[in-house]
Amino acid sequence: MNNLYEYIDPIALPYEAFCFDSDRYEVPIPAHWHYYVEILYIQEGRVRFSMDDKVRICETGSVVLFPPKCVHAIDVFDKSERVRYYVVKFDPSCLSGGKADGMDLRSSLYGIHTTVYPCCFGPERIEAMGLLPLFEEIVNEYERKAYAYSVILTADICKIVGKLVRCWQEDGYLLPVPGIHPSYELSFDFITEYIDSHYFEELTAEKLASMCNMSHSTFSMNFYRRYGKTCREYITATRINVAENMLLFSNYDVAFIASQVGYSDCSYFIRCYKKLKGMTPKQARKAARL
């Protein structure tokens, strides 16, 4: 079974920070999601990444923010280029609330939809904010783990997120208030993990709503508020992202992959794939192996 969900233990590992180097690690990195926020600082080269089914390219000096539960995959733009970038992952509950100015980063980050908020920040803006030393210190502190390193990590991460949030505010993007009642959050966490491990089965909003003890209308309305897409669109996106991983990391033919992700009609699968990814499965496989 191919799952997108990446489990990280928030108690044992509330932070993770390292430097990725394409000379040392394999690319592409398959599509996946987690409850953590993940931030990349591109040190060298160009990076192609998908974020909730939209493909973007970032150059040296850019920063990319992947919100919690955002499905994302990462690849180099040109295989002849060396790519290096800092990776910082953290549990949003580690952040301070920002009560003095009425800002609750922890809650608001869960409401970020990548289709609305620009989560890629260009090099000129990042240089003006002076973020590189913060990323360097975070990676260094995480590697050394000297006394009180977690305090320094928290402070630096808050600075980075705070400055990125300020960019949104300057551009007219206000931080979202939590879109659903907190009592629904655990239900939707369970449902998204369930979809991730049962995508090959017949799934309907009605079935998933009953698992949450919600009416179909309440479930559908809150699901859309939480994820910015309908439940059916979310299920389709999960199947197509799993299919993309199988296309890139196996030699299975398209018909077999379609059947494994829940499509009995291969032609319909190809149409769904092209609609979401902008190319057919065969074109995607060919492009990845150039």
FENKA-V963805 format. One record per residue. N is the residue number from 0. RES is the residue in one letter. OMEGA is omega in whole degrees, 0 to 359 (999 if undefined). D_LAST is the distance of its C-alpha to the last C-alpha in Angstrom with 1 decimal. Layout:
# FENKA-V963805
n | res | omega | d_last
N | RES | OMEGA | D_LAST
N | RES | OMEGA | D_LAST
This chain:
# FENKA-V963805
n | res | omega | d_last
0 | M | 179 | 27.1
1 | N | 180 | 24.3
2 | N | 178 | 26.0
3 | L | 185 | 24.9
4 | Y | 176 | 28.1
5 | E | 181 | 28.1
6 | Y | 173 | 31.7
7 | I | 181 | 33.1
8 | D | 184 | 36.8
9 | P | 179 | 38.4
10 | I | 181 | 41.4
11 | A | 186 | 39.9
12 | L | 180 | 36.9
13 | P | 179 | 37.7
14 | Y | 169 | 35.3
15 | E | 181 | 32.1
16 | A | 179 | 30.8
17 | F | 177 | 28.4
18 | C | 178 | 25.9
19 | F | 179 | 22.2
20 | D | 183 | 20.3
21 | S | 175 | 16.5
22 | D | 184 | 17.8
23 | R | 184 | 20.0
24 | Y | 181 | 18.5
25 | E | 172 | 15.4
26 | V | 3 | 13.2
27 | P | 174 | 12.7
28 | I | 187 | 16.4
29 | P | 176 | 17.3
30 | A | 180 | 19.5
31 | H | 174 | 23.1
32 | W | 178 | 26.5
33 | H | 182 | 29.7
34 | Y | 180 | 33.1
35 | Y | 165 | 32.5
36 | V | 177 | 31.5
37 | E | 181 | 28.4
38 | I | 177 | 28.1
39 | L | 170 | 25.3
40 | Y | 184 | 26.1
41 | I | 180 | 23.1
42 | Q | 186 | 24.3
43 | E | 176 | 21.4
44 | G | 179 | 18.0
45 | R | 185 | 16.6
46 | V | 172 | 16.1
47 | R | 180 | 14.7
48 | F | 173 | 17.0
49 | S | 182 | 18.4
50 | M | 184 | 22.2
51 | D | 172 | 24.1
52 | D | 174 | 21.4
53 | K | 183 | 21.1
54 | V | 179 | 17.9
55 | R | 179 | 18.9
56 | I | 180 | 17.7
57 | C | 181 | 20.1
58 | E | 179 | 20.7
59 | T | 179 | 22.7
60 | G | 180 | 26.1
61 | S | 175 | 25.4
62 | V | 178 | 26.7
63 | V | 177 | 25.4
64 | L | 174 | 27.9
65 | F | 180 | 27.2
66 | P | 176 | 30.5
67 | P | 176 | 31.9
68 | K | 177 | 30.4
69 | C | 177 | 27.5
70 | V | 183 | 24.4
71 | H | 176 | 21.5
72 | A | 186 | 18.0
73 | I | 178 | 16.4
74 | D | 174 | 13.0
75 | V | 179 | 12.1
76 | F | 181 | 11.5
77 | D | 185 | 9.8
78 | K | 178 | 8.6
79 | S | 181 | 10.8
80 | E | 169 | 13.7
81 | R | 180 | 16.2
82 | V | 175 | 17.3
83 | R | 175 | 20.8
84 | Y | 174 | 22.8
85 | Y | 176 | 26.1
86 | V | 175 | 26.4
87 | V | 176 | 29.9
88 | K | 179 | 30.8
89 | F | 175 | 34.3
90 | D | 182 | 36.7
91 | P | 180 | 38.1
92 | S | 178 | 41.5
93 | C | 185 | 41.6
94 | L | 176 | 41.9
95 | S | 184 | 45.3
96 | G | 182 | 46.6
97 | G | 187 | 47.4
98 | K | 184 | 50.8
99 | A | 179 | 52.3
100 | D | 173 | 50.3
101 | G | 183 | 49.9
102 | M | 177 | 46.2
103 | D | 183 | 44.9
104 | L | 185 | 41.4
105 | R | 181 | 41.2
106 | S | 187 | 41.9
107 | S | 181 | 40.2
108 | L | 178 | 36.7
109 | Y | 180 | 36.7
110 | G | 181 | 37.3
111 | I | 174 | 34.4
112 | H | 185 | 32.1
113 | T | 176 | 28.8
114 | T | 181 | 29.2
115 | V | 184 | 32.3
116 | Y | 176 | 32.1
117 | P | 186 | 29.5
118 | C | 174 | 28.1
119 | C | 184 | 26.0
120 | F | 186 | 28.4
121 | G | 186 | 27.5
122 | P | 181 | 28.2
123 | E | 180 | 31.4
124 | R | 181 | 33.0
125 | I | 178 | 32.0
126 | E | 179 | 33.4
127 | A | 180 | 36.6
128 | M | 179 | 36.9
129 | G | 185 | 36.6
130 | L | 185 | 34.4
131 | L | 179 | 32.6
132 | P | 179 | 35.8
133 | L | 177 | 36.1
134 | F | 180 | 32.6
135 | E | 180 | 33.4
136 | E | 179 | 36.8
137 | I | 181 | 35.5
138 | V | 180 | 33.0
139 | N | 180 | 35.7
140 | E | 180 | 38.4
141 | Y | 180 | 36.3
142 | E | 184 | 35.5
143 | R | 182 | 39.2
144 | K | 176 | 40.8
145 | A | 182 | 44.1
146 | Y | 178 | 47.1
147 | A | 181 | 46.7
148 | Y | 182 | 42.9
149 | S | 178 | 42.5
150 | V | 180 | 44.8
151 | I | 178 | 42.8
152 | L | 181 | 39.5
153 | T | 181 | 41.1
154 | A | 181 | 42.5
155 | D | 179 | 39.3
156 | I | 177 | 37.3
157 | C | 179 | 40.1
158 | K | 181 | 39.9
159 | I | 182 | 36.2
160 | V | 179 | 36.4
161 | G | 180 | 39.7
162 | K | 177 | 38.2
163 | L | 178 | 35.2
164 | V | 178 | 37.7
165 | R | 175 | 39.8
166 | C | 178 | 36.9
167 | W | 182 | 36.8
168 | Q | 179 | 40.6
169 | E | 180 | 40.7
170 | D | 177 | 38.3
171 | G | 178 | 40.5
172 | Y | 179 | 38.6
173 | L | 178 | 41.3
174 | L | 182 | 40.5
175 | P | 169 | 40.9
176 | V | 179 | 43.8
177 | P | 187 | 43.1
178 | G | 181 | 42.4
179 | I | 179 | 44.0
180 | H | 181 | 47.0
181 | P | 181 | 46.3
182 | S | 180 | 47.7
183 | Y | 187 | 44.7
184 | E | 181 | 42.1
185 | L | 178 | 42.5
186 | S | 181 | 42.4
187 | F | 173 | 39.1
188 | D | 179 | 37.6
189 | F | 183 | 38.7
190 | I | 181 | 37.3
191 | T | 175 | 33.8
192 | E | 178 | 33.7
193 | Y | 178 | 35.1
194 | I | 182 | 32.5
195 | D | 181 | 29.8
196 | S | 180 | 31.4
197 | H | 184 | 32.5
198 | Y | 184 | 29.8
199 | F | 178 | 29.8
200 | E | 175 | 33.5
201 | E | 182 | 35.3
202 | L | 177 | 35.8
203 | T | 177 | 38.0
204 | A | 180 | 39.4
205 | E | 180 | 42.9
206 | K | 182 | 42.1
207 | L | 178 | 40.5
208 | A | 180 | 43.4
209 | S | 178 | 46.0
210 | M | 179 | 44.3
211 | C | 184 | 45.0
212 | N | 177 | 48.5
213 | M | 171 | 47.7
214 | S | 180 | 48.5
215 | H | 182 | 45.6
216 | S | 179 | 46.3
217 | T | 179 | 46.6
218 | F | 184 | 43.4
219 | S | 180 | 41.3
220 | M | 182 | 42.8
221 | N | 176 | 42.1
222 | F | 180 | 38.7
223 | Y | 177 | 37.6
224 | R | 184 | 39.4
225 | R | 188 | 37.6
226 | Y | 179 | 34.0
227 | G | 177 | 34.0
228 | K | 179 | 33.0
229 | T | 178 | 34.9
230 | C | 179 | 34.9
231 | R | 178 | 33.3
232 | E | 179 | 30.5
233 | Y | 180 | 30.1
234 | I | 178 | 29.9
235 | T | 180 | 27.3
236 | A | 178 | 25.1
237 | T | 180 | 25.6
238 | R | 182 | 24.6
239 | I | 178 | 21.5
240 | N | 175 | 20.4
241 | V | 178 | 21.1
242 | A | 179 | 19.2
243 | E | 177 | 16.1
244 | N | 180 | 16.6
245 | M | 177 | 17.0
246 | L | 185 | 13.9
247 | L | 189 | 11.8
248 | F | 175 | 14.1
249 | S | 177 | 15.5
250 | N | 178 | 15.2
251 | Y | 178 | 18.0
252 | D | 187 | 18.0
253 | V | 181 | 18.4
254 | A | 179 | 22.2
255 | F | 179 | 22.8
256 | I | 179 | 21.0
257 | A | 181 | 23.1
258 | S | 182 | 26.2
259 | Q | 181 | 25.5
260 | V | 171 | 25.4
261 | G | 180 | 28.5
262 | Y | 176 | 27.7
263 | S | 180 | 29.7
264 | D | 184 | 28.4
265 | C | 180 | 24.7
266 | S | 178 | 25.0
267 | Y | 176 | 26.4
268 | F | 181 | 23.7
269 | I | 178 | 21.0
270 | R | 179 | 23.2
271 | C | 181 | 23.7
272 | Y | 182 | 20.0
273 | K | 180 | 19.3
274 | K | 183 | 22.4
275 | L | 187 | 21.5
276 | K | 177 | 17.7
277 | G | 177 | 17.7
278 | M | 180 | 15.3
279 | T | 177 | 15.7
280 | P | 180 | 14.6
281 | K | 178 | 12.6
282 | Q | 179 | 10.8
283 | A | 179 | 10.3
284 | R | 180 | 9.0
285 | K | 180 | 6.5
286 | A | 182 | 5.5
287 | A | 184 | 5.8
288 | R | 176 | 3.8
289 | L | 999 | 0.0
